Amino acid sequence: MRIVLDTSAIIYIVEMKIDVLQLLGHEIYVPTAVLEELRALAAKNRKAGLALRLLPQLRPRIYERGGPADLAVLEAARELNAAVLAGDSEICREARRRGIPVARFHKKQIVIT
């Protein structure tokens, strides 16, 4: 399954100590807008900095999509026929409204709805 990560999901992986191995069975995509947002947060937030260093372990494919990160995630997911993995409930609601599958962590496991 293809999964597009948003900034909050990447930070959540660090906060909740999610085993990255379960993500390696999926094609992980990160829009460039999310990378830019994560880099900006890393300058002032320790967990964001850890998330930025963790990112290579997920072996993400960088998807060239600028603009607001939330919109970039939704557009990338639509274009890639992928699920959205976001910690932001507003992004999840908008993804569902657009018919985009939503992935979430449930008991530290990925569930796609």
Phi and psi restraints in degrees (value plus and minus 20) as a CYANA .aco file:
   2 ARG   PHI    -105.9   -65.9
   2 ARG   PSI     115.8   155.8
   3 ILE   PHI    -153.9  -113.9
   3 ILE   PSI     111.0   151.0
   4 VAL   PHI    -123.1   -83.1
   4 VAL   PSI     104.9   144.9
   5 LEU   PHI    -113.8   -73.8
   5 LEU   PSI     121.8   161.8
   6 ASP   PHI    -121.5   -81.5
   6 ASP   PSI     151.9   191.9
   7 THR   PHI     -77.7   -37.7
   7 THR   PSI     -66.6   -26.6
   8 SER   PHI     -84.7   -44.7
   8 SER   PSI     -52.7   -12.7
   9 ALA   PHI     -87.3   -47.3
   9 ALA   PSI     -59.5   -19.5
  10 ILE   PHI     -85.3   -45.3
  10 ILE   PSI     -62.4   -22.4
  11 ILE   PHI     -87.3   -47.3
  11 ILE   PSI     -58.1   -18.1
  12 TYR   PHI     -80.4   -40.4
  12 TYR   PSI     -58.7   -18.7
  13 ILE   PHI     -76.6   -36.6
  13 ILE   PSI     -60.1   -20.1
  14 VAL   PHI     -91.8   -51.8
  14 VAL   PSI     -69.2   -29.2
  15 GLU   PHI     -78.1   -38.1
  15 GLU   PSI     -63.2   -23.2
  16 MET   PHI    -116.1   -76.1
  16 MET   PSI     -15.6    24.4
  17 LYS   PHI      33.2    73.2
  17 LYS   PSI      29.6    69.6
  18 ILE   PHI     -91.6   -51.6
  18 ILE   PSI     116.9   156.9
  19 ASP   PHI     -91.7   -51.7
  19 ASP   PSI      95.7   135.7
  20 VAL   PHI     -88.1   -48.1
  20 VAL   PSI     -36.5     3.5
  21 LEU   PHI     -79.4   -39.4
  21 LEU   PSI     -54.6   -14.6
  22 GLN   PHI     -87.5   -47.5
  22 GLN   PSI     -42.8    -2.8
  23 LEU   PHI    -102.1   -62.1
  23 LEU   PSI     -42.2    -2.2
  24 LEU   PHI     -88.6   -48.6
  24 LEU   PSI     -34.6     5.4
  25 GLY   PHI    -100.2   -60.2
  25 GLY   PSI     -20.5    19.5
  26 HIS   PHI    -139.8   -99.8
  26 HIS   PSI     139.4   179.4
  27 GLU   PHI    -104.4   -64.4
  27 GLU   PSI      93.0   133.0
  28 ILE   PHI    -118.3   -78.3
  28 ILE   PSI     111.8   151.8
  29 TYR   PHI    -142.8  -102.8
  29 TYR   PSI     121.9   161.9
  30 VAL   PHI    -151.7  -111.7
  30 VAL   PSI      97.2   137.2
  31 PRO   PHI     -85.3   -45.3
  31 PRO   PSI     129.6   169.6
  32 THR   PHI     -79.6   -39.6
  32 THR   PSI     -52.3   -12.3
  33 ALA   PHI     -82.3   -42.3
  33 ALA   PSI     -55.5   -15.5
  34 VAL   PHI     -89.0   -49.0
  34 VAL   PSI     -62.3   -22.3
  35 LEU   PHI     -78.6   -38.6
  35 LEU   PSI     -64.8   -24.8
  36 GLU   PHI     -81.8   -41.8
  36 GLU   PSI     -63.3   -23.3
  37 GLU   PHI     -84.1   -44.1
  37 GLU   PSI     -62.5   -22.5
  38 LEU   PHI     -84.8   -44.8
  38 LEU   PSI     -61.2   -21.2
  39 ARG   PHI     -82.4   -42.4
  39 ARG   PSI     -62.2   -22.2
  40 ALA   PHI     -83.6   -43.6
  40 ALA   PSI     -62.3   -22.3
  41 LEU   PHI     -87.4   -47.4
  41 LEU   PSI     -55.3   -15.3
  42 ALA   PHI     -82.4   -42.4
  42 ALA   PSI     -45.9    -5.9
  43 ALA   PHI     -86.9   -46.9
  43 ALA   PSI     -42.3    -2.3
  44 LYS   PHI    -150.3  -110.3
  44 LYS   PSI     -20.6    19.4
  45 ASN   PHI    -152.0  -112.0
  45 ASN   PSI      99.9   139.9
  46 ARG   PHI     -79.9   -39.9
  46 ARG   PSI     -64.1   -24.1
  47 LYS   PHI     -85.4   -45.4
  47 LYS   PSI     -56.0   -16.0
  48 ALA   PHI     -85.8   -45.8
  48 ALA   PSI     -57.7   -17.7
  49 GLY   PHI     -83.7   -43.7
  49 GLY   PSI     -61.7   -21.7
  50 LEU   PHI     -85.0   -45.0
  50 LEU   PSI     -60.1   -20.1
  51 ALA   PHI     -82.7   -42.7
  51 ALA   PSI     -59.9   -19.9
  52 LEU   PHI     -83.9   -43.9
  52 LEU   PSI     -58.5   -18.5
  53 ARG   PHI     -94.2   -54.2
  53 ARG   PSI     -47.1    -7.1
  54 LEU   PHI     -95.2   -55.2
  54 LEU   PSI     -49.5    -9.5
  55 LEU   PHI     -69.1   -29.1
  55 LEU   PSI     -64.5   -24.5
  56 PRO   PHI     -79.0   -39.0
  56 PRO   PSI     -47.7    -7.7
  57 GLN   PHI     -85.7   -45.7
  57 GLN   PSI     -44.6    -4.6
  58 LEU   PHI    -101.3   -61.3
  58 LEU   PSI     -29.6    10.4
  59 ARG   PHI      30.9    70.9
  59 ARG   PSI      31.8    71.8
  60 PRO   PHI     -94.0   -54.0
  60 PRO   PSI     133.4   173.4
  61 ARG   PHI    -115.0   -75.0
  61 ARG   PSI     107.0   147.0
  62 ILE   PHI    -102.1   -62.1
  62 ILE   PSI     106.2   146.2
  63 TYR   PHI    -126.1   -86.1
  63 TYR   PSI      99.4   139.4
  64 GLU   PHI     -89.0   -49.0
  64 GLU   PSI      78.2   118.2
  65 ARG   PHI    -173.6  -133.6
  65 ARG   PSI      88.7   128.7
  66 GLY   PHI    -112.5   -72.5
  66 GLY   PSI    -183.6  -143.6
  67 GLY   PHI      69.5   109.5
  67 GLY   PSI    -186.1  -146.1
  68 PRO   PHI     -80.0   -40.0
  68 PRO   PSI     115.3   155.3
  69 ALA   PHI     -79.0   -39.0
  69 ALA   PSI     -62.4   -22.4
  70 ASP   PHI     -80.2   -40.2
  70 ASP   PSI     -66.1   -26.1
  71 LEU   PHI     -85.8   -45.8
  71 LEU   PSI     -59.0   -19.0
  72 ALA   PHI     -81.6   -41.6
  72 ALA   PSI     -60.4   -20.4
  73 VAL   PHI     -82.8   -42.8
  73 VAL   PSI     -68.0   -28.0
  74 LEU   PHI     -83.9   -43.9
  74 LEU   PSI     -63.8   -23.8
  75 GLU   PHI     -87.1   -47.1
  75 GLU   PSI     -61.5   -21.5
  76 ALA   PHI     -81.8   -41.8
  76 ALA   PSI     -64.7   -24.7
  77 ALA   PHI     -81.6   -41.6
  77 ALA   PSI     -62.4   -22.4
  78 ARG   PHI     -83.7   -43.7
  78 ARG   PSI     -67.4   -27.4
  79 GLU   PHI     -86.4   -46.4
  79 GLU   PSI     -53.6   -13.6
  80 LEU   PHI    -112.1   -72.1
  80 LEU   PSI     -23.6    16.4
  81 ASN   PHI      35.4    75.4
  81 ASN   PSI      31.6    71.6
  82 ALA   PHI    -139.5   -99.5
  82 ALA   PSI     147.4   187.4
  83 ALA   PHI    -109.7   -69.7
  83 ALA   PSI     136.0   176.0
  84 VAL   PHI    -121.0   -81.0
  84 VAL   PSI     110.4   150.4
  85 LEU   PHI    -133.7   -93.7
  85 LEU   PSI      85.6   125.6
  86 ALA   PHI    -157.5  -117.5
  86 ALA   PSI     126.9   166.9
  87 GLY   PHI    -110.9   -70.9
  87 GLY   PSI     -27.8    12.2
  88 ASP   PHI    -111.5   -71.5
  88 ASP   PSI      94.9   134.9
  89 SER   PHI     -83.8   -43.8
  89 SER   PSI     -49.4    -9.4
  90 GLU   PHI     -85.7   -45.7
  90 GLU   PSI     -61.3   -21.3
  91 ILE   PHI     -83.2   -43.2
  91 ILE   PSI     -62.2   -22.2
  92 CYS   PHI     -82.8   -42.8
  92 CYS   PSI     -63.3   -23.3
  93 ARG   PHI     -81.5   -41.5
  93 ARG   PSI     -64.7   -24.7
  94 GLU   PHI     -86.3   -46.3
  94 GLU   PSI     -57.7   -17.7
  95 ALA   PHI     -81.5   -41.5
  95 ALA   PSI     -66.9   -26.9
  96 ARG   PHI     -81.5   -41.5
  96 ARG   PSI     -61.3   -21.3
  97 ARG   PHI     -80.1   -40.1
  97 ARG   PSI     -54.6   -14.6
  98 ARG   PHI    -107.8   -67.8
  98 ARG   PSI     -18.8    21.2
  99 GLY   PHI      59.0    99.0
  99 GLY   PSI       0.6    40.6
 100 ILE   PHI    -114.7   -74.7
 100 ILE   PSI     110.2   150.2
 101 PRO   PHI     -81.5   -41.5
 101 PRO   PSI     129.3   169.3
 102 VAL   PHI    -138.6   -98.6
 102 VAL   PSI     109.4   149.4
 103 ALA   PHI    -122.3   -82.3
 103 ALA   PSI     127.1   167.1
 104 ARG   PHI    -168.8  -128.8
 104 ARG   PSI     143.3   183.3
 105 PHE   PHI    -112.4   -72.4
 105 PHE   PSI     109.7   149.7
 106 HIS   PHI    -151.5  -111.5
 106 HIS   PSI      95.4   135.4
 107 LYS   PHI      33.1    73.1
 107 LYS   PSI      24.2    64.2
 108 LYS   PHI      45.4    85.4
 108 LYS   PSI      -3.7    36.3
 109 GLN   PHI    -136.9   -96.9
 109 GLN   PSI     131.0   171.0
 110 ILE   PHI    -105.1   -65.1
 110 ILE   PSI     109.8   149.8
 111 VAL   PHI    -143.5  -103.5
 111 VAL   PSI     111.4   151.4
 112 ILE   PHI    -131.4   -91.4
 112 ILE   PSI     107.1   147.1
